[in-house]
Structure formats: structure tokens, C-alpha cells
Amino acid sequence: MRWRTDTIVSNMMNSLRFLGFLALTGLLIRAAPAAAAVGAEPLPKPNIVLIVADDLGYADVGFHGCKDIPTPRLDALAASSVHCTSGYVTHPFCSPTRAALLTGRYQQRFGHENNPKWLPQDDRVGLPRDQTTLADAMRRAGYLTAAVGKWHLGAHPSFHPNRRGFDVYFGLLGGGHHYFDHNQFKTHPAKAKQEYLIPLVRNETPVEESAYLTDALGREAAAFVERTHDKPFFLYLAFNAPHTPLQSPQGYLDRVRGIADPKLRTYGAMVCGMDDAIGRVLDALKNRGLTQNTLVFFISDNGGPTGVTNCRNTPLRGAKGQLYEGGVRVPFLVSWPDRLKPGRFTEPVSSLDIFPTCLSAAGLGAGGGGAEGARPVSLDGTDLLPHLLGQGKESLVDRPLFWRVGGGSMSAVRCGSLKWIKVKEQPPELYHLDADIGEQNDLAGSKPEQAASMQALVAQWHTGLKQPLWPQP
Ligand code: CA
């Protein structure tokens, strides 16, 4: 079976076939071949490191052509990775995209469509507790699980990473943080109730910290790799860099001194800091001889906020907060030297695919979570391993990928090379991404039937979603 765009689109107006297509798509996703990567001889379960940048511009890494911000560690990782050139996240801003990443499900299915306000007393505003996380699944599979960095999935103690599958946590529980000012809880307790000034915590204990925050996250992540010996591990390393506030030590600023614009220069320095921190983790893997059998992902949580930090999403249109490519298309690397040959993979992939891919890599099959009943319900992504190995039974090209913001104020779908997008009260737009990655040539007027078909596909997807559980702060 091939998901041919022309065939699909021309048939979508026939409602029976349209519903059949959806059912078949769901079936195919759930039944994606498991662990096709498994070769003749069984290898130990791979370690898994999932690295997430925050608000990184699409064009601001060397492996996407950036010239003025040096990212040597990420570029070296890219050179040894499968570089997914059509990599997407499920939301154009912070918390919802993480909710999908860590559950493997469209976040709108469970109402996590807005950022949670920092409300430590409110046990309703956070990643719903009935959702199984990737950490839950990996822990049940025998992995030691750690989260280092930004959480942003609820402030109430019941949403704490230690209660969402992570054995170990170090970081900032909110949506961002000052990069130098960590110890207000010692000197100005009232001020330390502000989201960006809350104490950093090790598990649930506030800790004093003197390092630049990105350096501290790199140090903690590398230390976790160095000290974990008895089990395979799953490390979720979620930087808040290069999200605002724009703050960097002089050492990183010196590396980008050629950038004239002061905002972009500081932002670029923060990217350098993140690149160094990632390098520390990769060095720790190497020191322990784990590079070959570790599955590493690198993505950004959403597109760059060009108007805020002066970062760049070139050649994409739009920015963080929008459903044009600049809001949701991100750098996307998958490295596993023992199994995956470095190269480029151009079929569209989603952050939703990371959950089933991790399960598959751990030998659990794309939908399973272990013998203890950890099987998450209805994952929305697909196991990428057979596809990245060139063994996929069907192309991912025509798999629909959906987006919705604000309970429906903005929606989009990509299917094949076509992308349909509806922005608030504006008329729907249609773009041919292969020919027009910058979304400049609206085809909605010239291809009304395809636009209508894709609109119907989005409407059908909406029927499986909830309204947002809380408003956008
Ligand atoms: Ca973000």
C-alpha cells in the first residue's frame, strides 16, 4: 500500500472511502512493524538520550547552514545521524509540544493545548495524570530514567517528574528560568515564587547552584551518564536555552562576537552554551564506550521566535506560535551508530514518532510497554526504525500530520507534499511544500477540491479531540 497524495486527495470527497482511509491509516500506524532493526545477534538494550532545545531557530545550527553561530558538537552529531529534513513537532509552543513528545499522543486528545500557568496549588493544570509517559514505559522496561532541565508540564507536586516516570530529576520545573539567578529562595523567598526565579530542584529538593544554567544542565546530564552502570538508561535532556531571557556568560559571547545585533549575539551565545552542554553528554557516552549503542534524538520544541530573539527560521515562513513551517518544523536528528547508517531522510517525521521508536529500540514493539501492563493506549506516531533502515513497508510521505492551536482558532494538516492551513478568520491556505517550502504561493484558489478534502480531513481529526482543559496564560 502506498499513500499516494493524488489518489488520496481525489478520493477524499467520497466519505466512505475517506473514513476507510482514516481507519486504515490508524491501523497502519498501530501495526507498524516492530523492531525491524533487530539483527541476527541480540545486542544489549540501547541507552536512549532525548535532547530538546527550546525555541531554537530552524536556521541557527551549522547542519542547517548557519555560518555565524558555531555548533560543532551538534554538527558532528548530525554527521553521524540520520538527519530528518522534514521533522515536525506537534505544536508551535512549549508545553503542548512536550505533552505530545512524552505521551506519544496528540496533546489535544487529552486537553493539553495551552501552556500551564505556574500554579503550584492547582492539581488540574498540568499533564493529565491518566496519560502514560515515555518515562513510565521505559522504566517498566527496566530502564533507569532521568529528566534534566525544563519540565513545564504542571507546577503542582502531583505533576512532578518523579511522579511521571522519572527516577531522577534535576532542573527547572516551570516554562523558563533566569540563567544566573538561581538562589533567590535563600535570600528573597517571596521573589522565588515567580516562575523564572523558583529554586532549581534535585528531585524535589531545592538546591543552590552557582553555574550558568545551561552549563549546570550539561554537567548534571553528563554525570548521570557517567554514573549509571547497572541498567540501560533513558535520559530526557530538555534545555530551556535558547529561550528568553537573553543571558549568557562572556565566554560564549566571545564566540559570536562577529554578530552585530546584540539580541542575536546573546541568543547565539546561548546556542553555543547548549552546544557545549550537549558535547559534555556525548563525551560522557564516549568515555564509557556507549556511543555505538545509544539512540540519541535531537529536536527543538518549536520554531524560533524571530521577533523576540532575532533568531532565524530561514527559509521557512513564520515563527513560534504559528502553524506555518517556521512554527512547527524543527531540526531533527536520530543517531544510533550500531544500527543506523548516517544520511538524510526526507519523508516527514514527527516528535510523536519518538515514543514508539524508543519502545521498538528497547525491544518492546511499537505499541507496548512491558509485561506489567504499561501498554500506552493509541499512540499516534509510528516506529521510525524500519523507515530509517530503508525497510519500511509503506512510505511515510502521505501520512497526515495535524496541528491545532487554541481549541481550533488555527489548524493545519500536511499530507504528501500539500499543506492546508487555516489561521483564525482568514480564508484557508494551501501550499505545495516540495516546490514552495517558504509557503509563498497559496494554491487554495487554484486547487479548491484538494483544499476542501484536506479541510475535511482536519475536521474528522477534530472529532477525536478535547477542548483545552485550561486557558492560555
Ligand atoms: Ca519553546
Boltz pocket constraint, residues with backbone or C-beta under 6 A from the ligand:
constraints:
  - pocket:
      binder: B
      contacts: [[A, 53], [A, 54], [A, 55], [A, 93], [A, 94], [A, 243], [A, 301], [A, 302], [A, 303]]
      max_distance: 6.0
